[in-house]
Amino acid sequence: MPHTLVDNSKLWENVLVEIELAVSKANFSTWFKGTYISKQEDGVVFVSVPNAFVKDWLNNKYHNTILKILRNFSEQVRALEYIVTKDDGKKREVLDSHKPSITQSNTELPLHDFYINKDDNLNPKYTFDNFVVGPFNELAHAAAQAVIRKPGVTYNPFFVYGNTGLGKTHLTQAIGNHIKNTHPGKKVYYMTSEKFTIEYMNAVSINSQKVNQFKERYRKYDVLIVDDIQFFAGKDKSQEELFHLFNSLYENNKQIIFSSDKHPNFIPNLEERLKSRFGAGMIVDIPNPDMESRLAILRSKTLQNNVPISPEALEYLASSVEGSIRELEGILNSVICQFQLKNVELGLNEIKNLIKNSIKPKKSVAIKDVVKIIANFYQIEEESIYDKTRKKEVVKPRQVIMFLLREDFSISYPSIGEKLGGRDHTTVIHSCEKIKEGLKTNNILAQEIAEIRTMLL
């Protein structure tokens, strides 16, 4: 049954409480003041906003967050729409024909394509077609392609990890959507670890029959995708239930897919038997995107939104934002909104001024501190890194140091060579390329660098 108007008021009040905790006071006041739920129809929540600018900003910047919070409070919610209303609450036309709008883009998906399917929790917008592949995620993408060719056989389980906002959810849901569309008979389901834990604890609190129903429900799926595995840390009962569920699915050749913000071996208070199960298939890392990949992502997004941004400006954005894809898209959305308001292409200086307060300062580091941390990690003497020795136990740590100084701290090749024993910049380039190539096939190396990066934060 749909919510009544009173329920709508209470529902939006609850949503705003959650949002206020997640955003700055200024952002909350700017974008959420004067908003309310005007109605619900067939699982679609219509949120009234004061103007078209707020509508586009919420749609581009906060849409997924709002929808997720709404669905936490009401499982009936399938989609979210924004309508511009006057102060008296009467709906008015939102599009101005002489102004470009993100919602007018030729690539806009039909309304039903934004629905999250309540039967499998998959969002249809997450596909391989709009997944931008670059050097930073090509291994994860290749492994995902192997999974969809032979679900339940190749790379089972498939475990992908990396920092927030790097495309893990997009990749895992793209697998689910592809299998669902190419194998209509297979049952696919996506869920978060938090939801799994809450449902299990609720079942336990009622009776054994509810627990059995819970067990049977998840054993019927052919593909199970579980997001944010790190949430299981320290939850012994939930881990035990996940362990038995894993065994049941695995023994019946059902595909299991996990994601996490870190390698399972580095998730605290996670049972060793679960770590062993996760390692039985394929574990792959998605690191921060490199410059080339950031530029490709920006180009793709500007084409999707039909927004003209000069190559010079795109390169500036790609070089300035070194964080997650989500952060990169957030900065780009600011530029797109300004373009929409002014209806003219923004110059490089305008873009620099627009995003100057949004860009995080680049990490600074003392090279000797990096050398110390990595030398200790590989249990070698710090001095050996600077020596001319070619001992195998020293060469690899030295190459890792060069790679991280270049990739994570953007130190020039000549500077790295000079600081590490007066080496030629070509030696540094060779070392960086060797580590970069090794990361594509060597899971142990990838795991080591992931752990070292956590030490350098």
DAHUZI-V279059 format. One record per backbone hydrogen bond with DSSP energy under -1.0 kcal/mol. CO is the residue of the C=O (numbers start at 1). NH is the residue of the N-H. If there is no record, write none. Layout:
CO	NH
CO	NH
This chain:
4	8
5	9
6	10
7	11
8	12
9	13
10	14
11	15
12	16
13	17
14	18
15	19
16	20
17	21
19	22
19	23
24	28
25	29
26	30
27	31
28	32
32	35
36	48
39	46
41	44
43	78
43	79
44	41
45	81
46	38
46	39
47	83
48	36
49	85
51	55
52	56
53	57
54	58
55	59
56	60
57	61
58	62
62	66
63	67
64	68
65	69
66	70
67	71
68	72
69	73
70	74
74	77
78	116
79	45
81	47
83	49
84	92
86	89
90	86
96	99
101	104
102	105
105	108
110	113
111	114
112	115
117	121
120	190
122	117
123	126
125	127
128	131
134	137
134	138
137	141
138	142
139	143
140	144
141	145
142	146
143	147
144	148
145	149
146	150
150	153
150	154
157	282
158	258
159	284
160	260
161	286
165	325
165	326
167	171
168	172
169	173
170	174
171	175
172	176
173	177
174	178
175	179
176	180
177	181
178	182
179	183
183	186
187	222
187	223
189	225
191	227
192	196
193	197
194	198
195	199
196	200
197	201
198	202
199	203
200	204
201	205
203	207
207	211
208	212
209	213
210	214
211	215
212	216
213	217
214	218
215	219
222	255
223	189
224	257
225	191
226	259
227	193
228	231
229	232
230	233
232	235
234	236
235	239
236	240
237	241
238	242
239	243
240	244
241	245
242	246
243	247
244	248
245	249
246	250
247	251
249	254
250	253
255	224
256	158
257	226
258	160
259	229
260	162
263	266
264	267
269	234
271	275
272	276
273	277
274	278
275	279
277	280
282	159
284	161
290	294
291	295
292	296
293	297
294	298
295	299
296	300
297	301
298	302
299	303
300	304
301	305
302	307
310	314
311	315
312	316
313	317
314	318
315	319
316	320
317	321
324	328
325	329
326	330
327	331
328	332
329	333
330	334
331	335
332	336
333	337
334	338
335	339
336	340
337	341
338	342
339	343
347	351
348	352
349	353
350	354
351	355
355	358
355	359
366	369
366	370
367	371
368	372
369	373
370	374
371	375
372	376
373	377
374	378
375	380
382	385
391	394
391	395
392	396
394	398
395	399
396	400
397	401
398	402
399	403
400	404
401	405
402	406
403	407
404	408
405	411
412	416
413	417
414	418
415	419
416	420
417	423
424	428
425	429
426	430
427	431
428	432
429	433
430	434
431	435
432	436
433	437
434	438
435	439
437	440
438	441
438	442
442	446
443	447
444	448
445	449
446	450
447	451
448	452
449	453
450	454
451	455
452	456
